[in-house]
Structures are given as C-alpha cells and as structure tokens.
Amino acid sequence: MREDGAAIHFTLETPNTEPGQVGVPELAAFLDGIQRAVTVLVEDAWGRAHGRGRIPEALRAAAVLVLSDAGAGSFSATLRMARPQGLWDASIAERTIERALGGFAAIARGERPDLPRAAADHLVAAVRPVCRAGGRLEVSGTGLDRVITVDARTKLPAEAAPGGAGMVRVAGELLEIDYRDSTAELWAADGTRTTLLLGPGQLDAVDEHRRGYVAVRGTWEDRRRRRLRVAEVLPLDGAAAFWRAPTLEELEARQGVAPVHSLAALRLPSWEGEDEDAFLETLRRWREAS
C-alpha cells in the first residue's frame, strides 16, 4: 500500500518485561483503540455520523493504519494512514492524524478529547491499560513540536455523560440561509432536511460555508420537525466527492467503457459442458478478458 506523509510516532513501555519486550495486552489494546478512533474520525471527516450499523467498506479501507519503523527495545513504531484504491483524500488523512494527536494531548492533560464521542472513548481506552499497569507511552507526530507522555501519573478523563448532554450531530450540504429569521437549511444525502436555528454572530460564519458540506453540532428544539439549535459548524473537507453521485461520463471514464458499434460485440460465448467447476473457471476467465 502507498503511504501518506502524516504519521503518529509512539514508544510504549510496559512494566515487568525484559529489555526488548513489551506486554502484548497493553500493545494490543493501544493499537485496537487508536485504529477504532481513527476509523470514527474518518467517518466524521466524510460527513457520516458513527452509529451501531456496519461502517461502509470504502470508509473502513480509507481509515486503515499501517505499522512501520518498528524498533527494538521499548516498542517504538510509526502509524500511517494506508492509501487504498478508491476513496482517498490526503487532506482528510492529515486532518485525521492531527485530530488524533490532539486527542492524545488532551488525555495527557487529564481532559476529555474534543472529538466525536466514540473516537474519544476509543483513545481513552487505548491508553487506560498502559496507565493502570504502570507503563509509559510517548506519542509524537506530524506537525507536533513536542512529545506527549502518558503514564501511571496521568489522570484519565471521565467518560462523557450518556447522549453527550443532549448534543447531536448532523451532516450534509448547507443550502438556503434566511437572514430574516436566522435559519438555514441542511440537506443530508438521503434527502432529509434539517432547519438550523442560528444565534447572534452565527449567520456570517454559516454563510461562509454556503453550498458546502458541513457537520453541525447542536440540540434539538423540535426533534419531530428537525429544528436544530446550532452550537458549532465544521466544514467537511472532501465530502462533496463522497456524497455526489458520479455522472455517466465520469463512470465511463473510470470504468474504461467504449461505445458499442455492432451487436456482434454484445454476443457472449456459450457453454456446452457439464462440469460445474470447469464452468466457474471458464466464467472467471471470460470476466477477466472482458
């Protein structure tokens, strides 16, 4: 896989292990936690709210971390965003890494990361076994001018209150803005409209993102009518390409489809044998040749 430049460098030490060794439970918990957190952050960057349902495969692939530069001694390695074929945006990868690093910095200060709730929970869970076991974790990365240290002395932040204290998050394309009653319309990819209720000083900030894709945090004033009191509006870099369906011309160029000038070109070979395995193998070759 190709690699993006943004990266997280970390050194993990665990107690009661020989030099050159590291505890597998702490390492596994750390890697699992940060991978889960990065997956949620990629979802958020592409404008998809994290939920209990299955995460689309394209988003999962775009969030995969690869382990490189592994060194001997205390476990040191570098995590990078893998660059899969298909859904990929370098600016989103860089922003995701920066947000994850910011989450670690908040944890080191004893604060809860200002991230989507699931991402914050996963990052805290990633470092909890290290702190409880008396280990030590050092994290640095792209754009960070210092090393973040988390150890047994770190006071881990408390879990967020259920429901995020009433805050919800919606994402979509920001369309009409009505200056008369300080409202705006947010349209999700499935055609759902949310009316945004704006407070003093928010109109200009929202107007800056008109016709753009944004994530909005706020509280429901009327859940049934989808009227949301806005607390924060964040642009979603690269989300337009994710939500917009490709045109026929774009699909043609992407798939290498050529015009058909003769009906003979549509004729498929026939199969006269009886062996099922041979048929499937032949079918596979036909598909590869087409």
C-alpha positions in Angstrom: 0.0 0.0 0.0 1.1 3.6 -0.6 1.6 5.7 2.5 0.6 9.3 3.3 3.1 11.6 5.0 1.0 12.3 8.1 2.0 9.9 10.9 1.9 9.2 14.6 5.1 8.1 16.3 4.9 6.3 19.6 7.1 4.5 22.1 5.4 2.1 24.5 7.0 0.7 27.7 5.3 -1.9 29.9 6.4 -3.0 33.4 7.5 -6.5 34.4 9.0 -7.2 31.0 12.6 -7.9 29.9 14.6 -5.4 27.8 13.4 -5.5 24.2 10.0 -6.9 25.2 6.6 -5.2 25.5 3.3 -6.5 27.1 1.0 -7.9 24.4 -2.3 -6.9 26.2 -1.2 -3.3 26.5 0.1 -3.1 23.0 -3.0 -4.8 21.5 -5.3 -2.5 23.5 -3.4 0.6 22.4 -3.4 -0.4 18.7 -7.0 -1.5 18.7 -8.1 1.7 20.4 -6.3 4.1 18.1 -7.5 2.2 15.0 -11.1 2.4 16.2 -10.7 6.1 17.0 -9.2 6.9 13.6 -12.0 5.0 11.8 -14.6 7.1 13.6 -12.6 10.3 12.7 -12.5 9.3 9.1 -16.3 8.7 9.2 -16.7 12.2 10.7 -14.4 13.8 8.1 -16.5 12.3 5.3 -19.7 13.5 6.9 -21.0 10.2 8.3 -22.2 10.0 11.9 -20.8 7.0 13.7 -23.5 4.5 14.7 -24.1 0.9 15.6 -24.6 -0.2 11.9 -21.8 -1.6 9.7 -19.3 1.0 8.5 -19.1 1.2 4.7 -16.2 -0.8 3.4 -14.8 2.2 1.5 -14.6 4.2 4.7 -13.1 1.3 6.6 -10.4 0.9 3.9 -9.7 4.7 4.0 -9.1 4.5 7.8 -6.7 1.6 7.9 -3.5 2.3 9.8 -0.2 0.5 8.9 2.6 -0.2 11.3 6.1 0.7 10.2 9.5 1.6 11.5 9.1 -0.9 14.4 12.2 -0.8 16.5 13.8 -3.0 19.2 13.7 -2.3 22.9 10.7 -0.5 24.2 8.2 -0.9 21.4 8.5 2.0 19.0 6.8 2.3 15.7 5.1 4.7 13.3 1.4 4.6 12.4 0.4 5.9 9.0 -2.8 6.1 7.0 -2.8 3.4 4.3 -3.7 4.7 0.9 -6.2 2.3 -0.6 -7.5 2.3 -4.1 -10.8 4.2 -4.4 -11.9 6.5 -1.6 -8.9 8.6 -0.6 -8.2 12.2 0.3 -4.8 13.2 1.5 -6.1 16.3 3.3 -8.6 14.2 5.3 -5.8 11.8 6.3 -3.6 14.6 7.5 -6.5 16.2 9.4 -7.4 12.9 10.9 -3.9 12.3 12.2 -3.8 15.8 13.6 -7.1 15.3 15.5 -5.9 12.0 16.9 -2.7 13.6 18.1 -4.8 16.4 19.6 -6.8 13.8 21.4 -3.7 12.3 23.0 -2.5 15.7 24.1 -5.9 16.3 25.8 -5.7 12.9 27.6 -2.2 13.8 28.8 -3.6 16.9 30.4 -6.4 14.9 32.0 -9.0 16.3 29.7 -11.5 14.6 27.5 -10.6 14.9 23.8 -12.8 17.2 21.8 -13.6 14.5 19.3 -16.7 12.5 18.3 -17.7 10.6 21.5 -16.9 7.2 20.1 -13.4 8.4 18.9 -12.7 10.0 22.3 -13.8 6.8 24.1 -11.5 4.6 22.0 -8.5 6.8 22.5 -9.0 6.8 26.3 -9.5 3.0 26.2 -6.2 2.7 24.2 -4.1 4.3 26.9 -6.0 3.1 30.0 -4.2 -0.4 30.3 -0.8 1.4 30.0 -1.6 3.7 32.8 -3.2 1.1 35.0 -0.2 -1.3 34.5 2.3 1.4 35.4 3.6 1.7 31.9 4.6 4.7 29.9 3.5 5.9 26.4 5.2 8.6 24.4 3.4 10.0 21.3 4.6 12.5 18.7 3.7 13.1 15.2 3.5 15.2 12.1 3.1 18.9 12.9 3.7 18.3 16.7 6.6 20.2 18.2 6.8 18.1 21.4 6.4 14.6 22.8 3.2 13.7 24.6 3.7 11.5 27.6 1.1 9.4 29.3 2.0 7.2 32.3 0.7 6.0 35.7 0.6 9.6 37.0 -1.8 10.7 34.2 -5.3 11.3 35.5 -7.5 9.8 32.8 -10.6 11.9 31.9 -14.0 10.7 32.9 -16.4 9.2 30.4 -18.9 11.5 28.7 -22.4 11.7 30.0 -24.8 9.5 28.1 -26.1 11.3 25.0 -23.4 13.9 25.1 -25.5 16.2 27.3 -28.2 16.4 24.7 -25.9 17.4 21.9 -26.4 15.8 18.5 -24.6 15.9 15.2 -25.9 16.1 11.7 -24.1 16.4 8.4 -25.0 17.4 4.8 -25.0 20.2 2.3 -25.7 23.7 3.6 -28.1 25.4 1.2 -30.6 28.2 1.8 -29.9 30.8 4.5 -32.7 33.1 5.7 -31.4 36.3 7.3 -34.9 37.3 8.3 -35.5 34.6 10.8 -31.8 33.5 11.3 -32.3 30.0 9.9 -30.6 27.8 7.3 -31.4 24.5 5.5 -29.1 21.5 5.8 -29.8 18.6 3.4 -28.4 15.1 4.0 -27.5 12.7 1.3 -30.8 10.8 1.8 -32.9 13.9 1.2 -33.6 14.7 4.8 -33.9 18.4 5.6 -32.8 19.9 8.9 -33.7 23.5 9.7 -30.8 25.2 11.5 -31.6 27.8 14.1 -28.8 30.3 14.3 -27.8 32.5 17.2 -26.3 36.0 17.2 -23.0 36.1 15.3 -23.5 32.8 13.6 -25.0 34.0 10.3 -21.8 35.2 8.8 -19.9 32.1 9.8 -22.6 29.8 8.4 -22.8 31.9 5.2 -19.1 31.2 4.6 -19.9 27.6 4.1 -23.0 28.0 1.9 -23.2 25.4 -0.8 -20.6 23.4 1.1 -20.7 20.2 3.1 -20.6 20.6 6.9 -21.1 18.9 10.2 -23.3 20.7 12.7 -23.5 20.1 16.4 -26.4 21.3 18.4 -29.5 20.5 20.4 -33.0 19.7 19.1 -35.6 22.4 19.6 -38.1 20.3 17.8 -37.0 16.8 17.0 -40.1 15.8 15.0 -39.8 18.8 12.7 -36.0 18.5 12.7 -35.3 22.0 14.0 -31.8 22.2 15.5 -30.3 24.9 17.7 -26.8 25.3 16.3 -23.7 25.2 18.6 -20.9 24.6 16.1 -20.5 24.3 12.3 -17.5 22.5 10.9 -16.6 22.1 7.1 -16.2 18.6 5.8 -13.1 18.6 3.5 -13.6 16.3 0.5 -17.1 15.4 1.4 -18.6 16.6 -1.8 -16.9 13.8 -3.7 -18.2 11.3 -1.3 -21.8 12.4 -1.4 -22.1 13.3 -5.1 -23.1 10.5 -7.5 -20.8 10.4 -10.5 -22.1 11.4 -13.9 -22.4 8.9 -16.7 -19.4 10.5 -18.4 -17.4 10.1 -15.2 -18.4 6.5 -14.8 -17.5 5.8 -18.5 -14.0 7.3 -18.0 -13.5 5.5 -14.7 -14.5 2.1 -16.0 -13.0 2.4 -19.4 -16.2 1.7 -21.3 -16.2 2.2 -25.0 -19.2 2.7 -27.4 -20.7 -0.4 -29.0 -20.8 -0.1 -32.8 -22.0 -3.6 -33.5 -24.5 -6.1 -32.0 -21.9 -8.8 -32.5 -19.8 -7.2 -29.8 -22.6 -8.0 -27.3 -22.6 -11.7 -28.2 -21.2 -13.8 -25.3 -19.5 -17.2 -25.7 -21.7 -20.3 -24.9 -21.0 -23.2 -22.6 -21.8 -26.7 -23.6 -20.0 -28.7 -20.9 -21.5 -30.2 -17.8 -18.6 -29.9 -15.3 -19.6 -27.1 -12.8 -16.1 -26.4 -11.6 -14.9 -26.1 -15.2 -17.8 -23.8 -15.9 -16.9 -21.5 -13.0 -13.3 -21.4 -14.0 -14.3 -20.6 -17.6 -16.6 -17.9 -16.4 -13.8 -16.3 -14.4 -11.6 -16.2 -17.5 -14.4 -14.6 -19.5 -14.8 -11.9 -16.9 -11.1 -11.2 -16.8 -10.9 -11.0 -20.5 -13.9 -8.6 -20.8 
